[in-house]
Amino acid sequence: MTSTHALSDLPRAALRGVLGVAIVGLIWEALVWALNVPSHTMPRPSQMASAVAATPDAYLSGFLRTLVETLIGFAAGAIVGIGNGVLFSKFTRLRQMVFPLFVVSQTIPVIAFGALVVLWFGNTMLAKSVIAFYLTFFPVTVNTLVGLQAVNPKQEALLRSFGASRWQMLIRLQLPTALPQIFVALRLASTLSLVGAIVGEWFGDTTGLGVLLLQAMYNENMVGLWAAILASALLGTTFYGLMALIERTCVFWRNDL
Amino acid sequence: MSLPLKNVPTADHQNTSPQVAPASTLLDLGGVSKTFGNVQALSGLNARIGTGEFVTVVGPSGCGKSTLFNIVAGLEEPDDGAGIQFRGQSCKARDLLGNVSFMPQQDLLLPWRTVIDNAILAIEMEGMPKAEARALALKMLPEFGLAGFEKQYPNQLSGGMRQRVALMRTFLFKRDLMLLDEPFGALDALTRTMMQRWLLDVWQKHNRTILFITHDVDEAIFLGDRVLVVTARPGKIKLELPVNLPRPRGAELVTSPEFISLKRTLLEAIEEESMKSFQATTGH
């Protein structure tokens, strides 16, 4: 009831979102024009659009390249993170041994880690995905673990009385119980993996949104910088929105989403 | 064959009650004790449940009913020295795990499963193919008052319906002994009465043995062939009261003199234990 209701509302909600963006864009355009703000301080949206239209290939290939890096890093982070969460919930000793190392790894600034990754993997797409992975696996691990530990012991006892094996317990009870928590992490990971991919590109590459950002900065090209920022925002928002949509479909029993 | 109660001579009750000569003892608990740290929950509890019998257990709160429940469900081991016999065989409590179909106080339905998929959870774990299990459950739905609700999710159901789904799950998991822990405790009085009559119907049709834990004296008498009263902690059986009332039992039964007199006996016994339990916790 609630899930179908929420889903049927979705196109309308999306339409309102698009409308909101369009209105903000118009106000932006009007303000910059009316206040006569120089374009090297704050360009107008129409200038950004024409900048993109002038060299569409650079933006398109940059967008796709960053998208692929982000997705690979995200997928690896999600799979490893969920796997780690499951392992840690089953083997307490393993958790006690390895988990502190994970925490230490997360205190290393991503910049320092990025330099290391470039030395190991060179200026490859893999290097960027590894950095995206590095930023995502930890929150997914922690949230999976928290979700798995939130299983009602009475529910576990009930399934045990039905003769459930450890595998059945995991698949039928523990993972579904943890799913809302896992999705919280996946939404977070969708934005973090984009950050990882862009930061990775700063260490050296020729295509990607991060490269466009860097080039615009060095050339003091304010219009190009804003165009790259908006392209990144589009990628990030679309990915995040998609994750939220999948979450609604998969975790349909939660009323409060 | 529901005769008006007042016309049934007392002596005839024994013939209509199925528990008088149970075919065999299904579960025999001898000297069951359980200590948690310095708290003794059960102390030398003895009980016997015959095949096909409906035995109810009442007692003051905190009397170790839940501990008894967990031991019979096979989730907890009693202290050393307890003798448990199941179908005439000596065994450990953990051997009962999987041999008893139990239903805890909460329905514990899985919110991501539909009514039908919640009902088949146990038999699916046993390895029955999902399609076959669903077909089996679908046939049982009308009897549990759930016809047409198979595709609904638990959060779309009322408390009474959720409880019936949980009971259906327990019934489908065919075991010699069914263990029910206050299954109607959270329901309103009217729904509870309906569910009690319905449970008796289903029990008689399916020929099961039931151990039913409750804190409601009326419920204990109305349902049971025998009522066991548990003492205040440490729990043991204080009183074993046969309920020689005819079956099938109707709503009018609860106002009959026989029922009232049984209730008086039980209430006196429980009152005494409740006082002890109360005094123990308040220190007076």
Interface residues (C-beta under 8 A of the other chain):
Chain A: M1 T2 N152 K154 Q155 A157 L158 L159 R160 S161 F162 G163 A164 Q168 R172 L173 P176 L179 F252 W253 N255
Chain B: A73 G74 L75 L97 G98 V100 S101 F102 P104 Q106 L108 L110 P111 W112 L121 A122 M125 E126 Y153 P154 N155 Q156 F173
